[in-house]
Each structure stands twice: as C-alpha cells, then as structure tokens.
Amino acid sequence: MRERMPRHRRRFDDDEPVRPNTRADRTAFDPHLRLTETPPTDLDGRAGTDIDTPPEGDRWSTWAAAEHGPVPRPSWVVTAHAAVDTELGVLKTGKEADVHLLGRGVPGTDEHVLLAAKRYRSAEHRMFHRDAGYTEGRRVRRSRETRAMASRTAFGRQLLAGQWARAEFDALGTLWAAGAPVPYPVQLHGTELLLEFVGTDDGEAAPRLAQLRPGRDELRDLWDQLREALLALARRGWAHGDLSAYNLLVDDGRLVLIDLPQVVDVVGNPRGPEFLARDVCRITEWFSARGLPGPGAAEVLLADLRAEAGIGA
C-alpha cells in the first residue's frame, strides 16, 4: 500500500492551478473563447441563436479544422462535427503554455470525453528562455523563418510557438504509435494541442511522481517502467530533455511521460548527449533518495540509453 502526499485536485505541476467558476471568468484565462457582453439574439429577441455559437458549451469542436493524431485512434476520441467543447478549468499554468481541462461531447448523447488542452502562449506573453539549446538541429524550410526565430522577432516568436506545439504533437504521435507510455495526441490546431486526459472520469488529474511516497515494491516497478520508457525514446534517437519527477504522472500504478515539447535529438543536436545525461542524473537522484536503484544505476542506465541511441561513450 502506497502513501500519497496531500494534493489538490486537478494539479500536476508546481504552479498553483486556477479554477474559473463562471464562463466569463474562463474567458479571461482562455483567449480561444470569444464571448460578447450581450448574447446575440434572433428576430424574436431570443438569445443563443447565433449560428457560430453552440447550443451549449463554449465553442464548436475544432476537430474538422485540426490535424489529427495517429491511427488507429482510440475509440474514445470524439470526431463528430456536432460535438461541442466546454471549458472546465485550468490544470496547470506555465511560462510557455497553460493546460486546461476540456470536455468534448455531442449534446443529447452519451458521447463525451475529457481532454487536456495545452495552449502555447502568444508571441507577446511567452517566455521560451531556453529555446536555443533544445532547438539546435531543428530546421524550417525558409531561411527567413530561421533568422526570425534566432533573432526572436515577433514573427519569430510566433513561429516558435507553432514549432514547439508541432514538436510535441509529432513526438507524442510517434511515441504513442510505438507503444510508449505517453498521452494520446488527439489533435493539433494552431498552437493548441489536445491530449488524452490522464486521470479520473470526474476530472481529477493523475498525481505526479513527485507527489507520491511509493513503497519499495512500487518504487522498483516504477523504476523498471521508467527504464523501458527512456529506452523507447532512445530507440528514436531522442532524450526527453527536461525529465524530472514533475514530468511523470502515475495513473493507477502506470507511469506516463508528459511535457515533451523540448524532446532532443541526441544525434543531430550537438548538446544531445549532455541533455540525455542530465535527464538520467536528475531522475536517478530522485529514485536513489528513496532507496532505489542501487549504486552505479545512473551510469548503467546512461550506457544502455547511449547504446540504444547509437552514440558513443
């Protein structure tokens, strides 16, 4: 039996979540919502008949206009054009993106699912202070775009928002298709990434590894799961790039990797081996502080990952 540290609902990062209680409050947090002070009316003066406004919820589903995740997709994904999206609160706030809890369903039916909506910040409000090291080795088609991103112009920062959302969407799709323990990437629409919500049906997010006090047997199982997950990344030539106990969820005993926009090509990026070693050192320290794994585990794991990725010692 494991002992859990006290936690708040719907929280899986250090930042304190905010729970907007009204639709107007949610608008302040979510620029994707477009609400007017006076609801549109029809010729009879009745509200709510604007064809751009769904009969319930906050917006029509963006599925039709988005890029979709890998197939075969899970059966729980709602693809109906009649579906609506409802904002249910904020799961996490961060410097580069905020994560919201979103309900998507078809009114009048039982077709409904909870999603995590990760929204990368606009050019005016984002702080990608660590871009350079992670993005070495990434390329865009046009030299103008490369220069704009390097000089951090407004245009370049907007490109970076899309590039980071794209990088995470692509990485999750590749890893999910390979059977790695990551959330299913439902869709990418601009700088909004909709993901499988990892948690309970009533909207409580799975705890982060950092929130738990696992017993020895569970700790060993989690370490084994972590090793297999990192090997899955290494087979693609990747490192997580920002791995810690705060970027790992534990969903009823199952370890899930999250927050992968900065995934690093350990071969193409000159600093790739450095990022890989840092990931291993940081996460091994967390496990070692709790009694597992044994001495030398970090060195052994790093050697295995380097061999899997095909890079020298």
C-alpha positions, 0 to 999 in steps of 0.5 A: 500500500502506497502513501500519497502526499496531500494534493489538490485536485486537478494539479500536476505541476508546481504552479498553483492551478486556477479554477474559473467558476463562471464562463466569463471568468474562463474567458479571461484565462482562455483567449480561444473563447470569444464571448460578447457582453450581450448574447446575440439574439434572433428576430424574436429577441431570443438569445443563443441563436447565433449560428457560430455559437453552440447550443451549449458549451463554449465553442464548436469542436475544432476537430474538422479544422485540426490535424489529427493524431495517429491511427488507429485512434482510440475509440474514445476520441470524439470526431463528430462535427456536432460535438461541442467543447466546454471549458472546465478549468485550468490544470496547470499554468506555465511560462510557455503554455497553460493546460486546461481541462476540456470536455468534448461531447455531442449534446443529447448523447452519451458521447463525451470525453475529457481532454487536456488542452495545452495552449502555447502562449502568444508571441507577446506573453511567452517566455521560451528562455531556453529555446536555443539549446533544445532547438539546435538541429531543428530546421524550417524550410525558409531561411527567413523563418530561421533568422526570425526565430534566432533573432526572436522577432515577433514573427519569430516568436510566433513561429516558435510557438507553432514549432514547439506545439508541432514538436510535441504533437509529432513526438507524442504521435510517434511515441504513442504509435510505438507503444510508449507510455505517453498521452494520446495526441488527439489533435493539433490546431494552431498552437493548441494541442489536445491530449488524452486526459490522464486521470479520473472520469470526474476530472481529477488529474493523475498525481505526479511522481513527485507527489507520491511516497511509493513503497519499495515494491512500487518504487522498483516497478516504477523504476523498471517502467521508467527504464523501458520508457527512456529506452523507447525514446532512445530507440528514436534517437531522442532524450526527453530533455527536461525529465524530472519527477514533475514530468511523470504522472502515475495513473493507477500504478502506470507511469506516463511521460508528459511535457515533451515539447523540448524532446532532443535529438541526441544525434543531430543536436550537438548538446544531445548527449549532455541533455540525455545525461542530465535527464538520467542524473536528475531522475536517478537522484530522485529514485536513489533518495528513496532507496532505489536503484542501487549504486552505479544505476545512473551510469548503467542506465546512461550506457544502455540509453547511449547504446540504444541511441547509437552514440558513443561513450 
